[in-house]
Amino acid sequence: MNAIFFVDRNIESLEEIVDEVPVGTIEIICINKGLKSLKGIERLLFVTTLYLYNNQITSLEDLVGSNVTGLNISGNPCYQQFQDEFEGSVQSVKEHFGLMDTPKDPGYD
């Protein structure tokens, strides 16, 4: 099933639509809807691609723990960071923020 879910209203985070997205949806399209946060994406297990043009996303940190492999975020405040620092790679984002969440070994300072 190659379902696509179109966000048809303004939302601040993906958490607001988690219960509306049908099981099996692999793409979410949210264009110019004021989206600020990717929080909740980890609960959308089938979603692998996000089209989030012209929103207000400032952080990609919430991609950690998700199944997202494709991300299109032009027109967002974090777009340049995604291109420059992470070279447009979702995997690089996940590795970067995932390492930040790793507990520090108490044997090292």
C-alpha positions as MATLAB code, in Angstrom:
seq = 'MNAIFFVDRNIESLEEIVDEVPVGTIEIICINKGLKSLKGIERLLFVTTLYLYNNQITSLEDLVGSNVTGLNISGNPCYQQFQDEFEGSVQSVKEHFGLMDTPKDPGYD';
ca = [
       0.000    0.000    0.000;
       1.559    3.282   -1.090;
      -0.683    5.661    0.809;
      -0.022    9.384    0.931;
      -1.447   11.580    3.676;
      -2.035   15.258    2.916;
      -2.174   17.612    5.894;
      -5.136   19.869    5.162;
      -4.977   22.270    8.108;
      -2.445   24.239   10.121;
      -0.602   22.167   12.730;
       2.319   22.872   15.048;
       3.620   19.307   15.363;
       3.141   15.928   13.729;
       1.727   14.698   17.050;
      -1.506   16.459   16.124;
      -2.124   14.115   13.189;
      -0.780   10.775   14.500;
      -4.276    9.362   15.068;
      -5.499   10.550   11.653;
      -2.777    8.994    9.504;
      -3.956    5.596    8.196;
      -1.808    2.557    8.908;
       0.313    1.869    5.850;
       0.831    5.523    4.942;
       4.377    5.943    3.654;
       4.384    9.642    2.720;
       3.172   12.751    4.472;
       2.780   15.978    2.553;
       2.508   19.136    4.639;
       3.021   22.299    2.615;
       2.720   25.774    4.121;
       0.800   24.639    7.229;
       2.862   26.319    9.974;
       4.464   23.051   11.115;
       7.135   23.752   13.748;
       8.038   20.326   15.133;
       8.593   16.780   13.888;
       7.621   15.458   17.317;
       5.407   12.405   16.878;
       7.047   11.094   13.702;
       8.467    8.120   15.622;
       4.864    6.951   16.204;
       4.128    6.850   12.463;
       5.848    3.543   11.843;
       5.164    3.174    8.117;
       6.071    6.732    7.131;
       9.367    6.832    5.252;
       9.108   10.114    3.354;
       8.170   13.626    4.447;
       7.422   16.562    2.145;
       7.349   19.550    4.478;
       7.879   22.590    2.259;
       7.481   26.159    3.546;
       6.832   25.519    7.223;
       8.575   26.710   10.406;
      10.694   23.662   11.321;
      13.819   24.656   13.239;
      15.097   21.265   14.453;
      15.464   17.828   12.913;
      16.192   16.119   16.222;
      12.847   14.311   16.352;
      13.781   12.222   13.299;
      15.746    9.970   15.667;
      13.722    6.814   16.240;
      11.617    7.258   13.112;
      11.631    5.208    9.908;
      12.003    8.311    7.738;
      14.623    7.972    5.005;
      13.490   10.762    2.676;
      13.031   14.374    3.721;
      12.143   17.421    1.669;
      12.167   20.572    3.807;
      12.970   23.512    1.559;
      11.538   26.780    2.817;
      12.084   25.900    6.504;
      14.519   27.618    8.906;
      16.514   24.362    9.284;
      16.845   23.743    5.535;
      20.316   25.250    5.201;
      21.608   23.247    8.185;
      20.178   20.075    6.621;
      21.987   20.814    3.354;
      25.279   22.111    4.783;
      25.883   20.263    8.046;
      24.077   17.012    7.222;
      24.598   17.080    3.430;
      20.908   16.394    2.860;
      21.148   13.021    4.599;
      18.465   11.849    7.018;
      20.864    9.150    8.217;
      23.433   11.818    9.140;
      20.775   13.674   11.135;
      19.809   10.498   12.995;
      23.428    9.634   13.737;
      24.220   13.156   14.961;
      21.243   13.532   17.282;
      21.240    9.857   18.260;
      24.791   10.179   19.562;
      23.776   13.209   21.588;
      21.227   11.047   23.411;
      23.743    8.308   24.217;
      24.479    8.214   27.962;
      28.026    9.164   28.816;
      30.192    6.345   30.156;
      30.797    7.227   33.828;
      34.384    5.952   33.507;
      35.374    8.850   31.241;
      35.438   12.608   31.782;
];
